[in-house]
Amino acid sequence: MPPAKTLSMKEQIRAKDWSVTPLGARETWPPLLVSTLNLILASSLPMAIRWGKEHILLYNDTYAQFSASRHPDILGLPGAEAWPELASLQKYIDEEIHAQKPVVISNQCFRNVEHPSEAPRNDLWVDIHYSPIEDSKGYVKGILVVIANPITPETETTHRNTTTKAIEQIIGGLAHDFNNILSGITGNLELMGLRVAQKRYDTLPHYIAEAHNAANRAAAITNHLLSFSRQQTLMPRPLNLNETVLGLAHKLQTLYPSTPECMIHIKTELLATGEVFCDPQKLESALLNICENAYDAMPKGGTLTFKTKNCVINQEQASAYTSINIAPGYYAVLYIIDTGEGMSAHTLARAFDPFFTMRPLGHGSGLGLSMSYGFVRQSEGYINLASAEGHGTTIRIMLPMAKK
C-alpha cells in the first residue's frame, strides 16, 4: 500500500480500521456523520469534524496540508490530543456549541512542530470557526471546524498590502467627515462675520451653537481614533455591571422606540455579582456602539438580550489566549445577543478591524466596533463575537472585577 501521505483523505479514511476507535466500524456510522464527512471531503477549504463526546477527528485534504507533520497520526484521535494548544479552550467551546452557538477563536498561534527552534519565524496564525452539527431533533452530535485566514511570514506581505488598502479606506472616510465638519465651522463663522457687519446680532447664538456642534463631532471622531489605538484617557472606578446594563436597556428604548414595522424586544438575564473596574462613560459608549450595530441588523424587528455572569480565568487558560494577552483573575462576562441578519465569514473575520466598514465612503469611518474593542482591551478585558448569516450575532465582553 502507498504511504498514507500520498493517499487522498477519502482513501485514508476508507483504509483505516475504525473498529478500534470510539466511532466503531465505518459501516455503522450514522447517516449524519457520513453526509457531513462527504461535504467536507468535497470542499477546498481546510475543514474537519470533531464527532461525539470524544471529539474524534476526521478531516479533508486541505486540512491535512494545514496539519503538516501531525498528519496522518492525528486522524481518528480525540481533538485535544491532536491539538494540545487548544485543550484548555475545549470547555468553553463545548459550552457554546452545546448551547447551539457558533464559536470563533481568532489569531490562534500554532508552533512549527517539526522545527520548534525556528519559531516564531515559521509560526502559523489562523482563525478557527466552530459550528454545531445537529441531528433532526436538534441534538448536537459533533462540531464542524473551518480554518480561515492563515498568516505566515510568507503571507505577511499580502496581509500588509491588505492593511494598506484598508488604511486608504479609513483616510478617505475621515477626510470626508472632517471636510464636512470644517465646512460647518467655517460656514457658520463667515455668517457670523456677515451678521456682525450688518449689526444683526440676534442670530449670532444660532451660528455659534452650530459651530460648537461641528467641533463636538470632530472631537467625537478623535476620541474614537484614540479609543481603538488604546490611547484614550480612562477614569476607571468600581461599578455595578448589572445596573449599567439596566440603564443602557432603558436608554435604548428611548433612543430606538419600537414601531409596528420594527418591534425590538429587550431581555435581560443578569446573574453577575460584585463590581467591575472600568470607566463608566466609556463603557456605556462602547456598549451603545455595539447595540447600534445590533439594531441595524434587525430592520424588521427582533430580540436583543443581555446576559451577565461571573467567571475565573486560571493560569492555564490565560496561557492559551496567547494572542490577546489576558491575565488570570476574576471577571464579569456580558453577552449581547441579537436575532438579526448575522454576518458572513468574511465580515466576521474583520468585524473589529478599525479599517473595515460595510458602509459606503463618507457614511461613517468604520470605528464603532473597533472603538469598543479598543476600550475593552485598554481596560484589561477581552471581547469576541460569534455570528452566522441568518442566525444573529453574540458579542462576549469580559471585564476585570474590582479588587476588594
Phi, psi and omega in degrees: 000140179298156176304147186304322185292342180272350179271152173290162180296326178299318179290320180295318179295321180293326184278339185287143176276097184276351182294339180268005179250165178299342179285335183078179182304145185300329181294341183262001183294142179293152181303326180297318178295316182297315182292321178293320178298316178299325179297311184287329179295333180273356184267149176269352177279149174291108185228151180214165174238135168249112190250137173076183181296331182276352181059046180296133190265126170230148186203172183260184185296319182293323176294325177298320177295319177299324183288343177053233188288348177289333178277139007264009186298332184277351179296122180087359178276157168299145185303321182294330177283324181291320183231079182298339178300333185258002186300319183287346178269352189298323180297315179298315180300315180300316181300315182290317182295317181286347169271010178062040177243134174291156182230140174236124173255112186266147173053046177279130182264132174242126181283153175286104186285341179281320183227071184299335180292342181273356177292147004271008185301327181251018176295153177238128180249130183219163166257137181242123181255126178246133177226143180289141171257113187249146175276184185295342179264002178089007178277138180280122182252339181194186182231131174267129184244131177232130178265132182225157173053049177294133179233122175238172175306327181290329181265000183296325179299316177298318179299319180295320178297321178297319179296321178300316178297322180294321178298319178300323180294315182290326178297318178299315180296315181293321178300319179296314181298313182291328176298317177297318181295314180296324177297321178295321181288306184294323179298316180290326177294320178297317179295323177298319178299318179297316182293324177295316178298328179273358183058034176255086188273349186293334182267356183301317180303324180296313182291324177297317180297319179295320178296319177298317179300317179296318179296323179294323177297321178296319179296323179296317178297318179299319179297322177297317179297316178296325183294308183288340174275000177061039180237011178285157178278121180253148176235075184286150175203161176296135177212154181276114184296321180298318179295323177298317180295318179296320177295321178295317180300319178295317180295322180297322180294333176279317182289323184234070180296140180291149176235165177303331180277339183215092179265116178252120178261133179251126178239150177227144174219087193256101185248355182291146175238160180084188183238147173265167182241101178197175181281117185296319181292317180291325177297314180299319179297318179296317180292323177297322177299317179295316182292328177299317177296321179297316179295320178300328183280354181236060184295338180254014180099171181162202182232134175246119186244135175246128176231142174230151175200171176259152174209161178238131175256116179273178185297320181295317179294319180297323179295331181289334179273059187298328187274350185240353173055056177265139185271149173298150178152192183261135183226154165256138183247132177243125174255131173243113190239124175244159180254034185278203188288340182076180183237149171287166180299323179296313180293319181300319182295337185241013188302324181266002180294121182294348180253018186239128174214143176272355182276156178295160179304132179092353180252056181102149185264001180075031185257358187299296181293325180292328175296317177298317178300313182298319180296313182298317181291322178294334178275012179064033176249197183214141179221137173211171180219157175229138182199156174209145182303128179083000184233018175074187184222140174239124175249130180247127180239126176249123180240139182293141177287148177291138180283135181277000000 
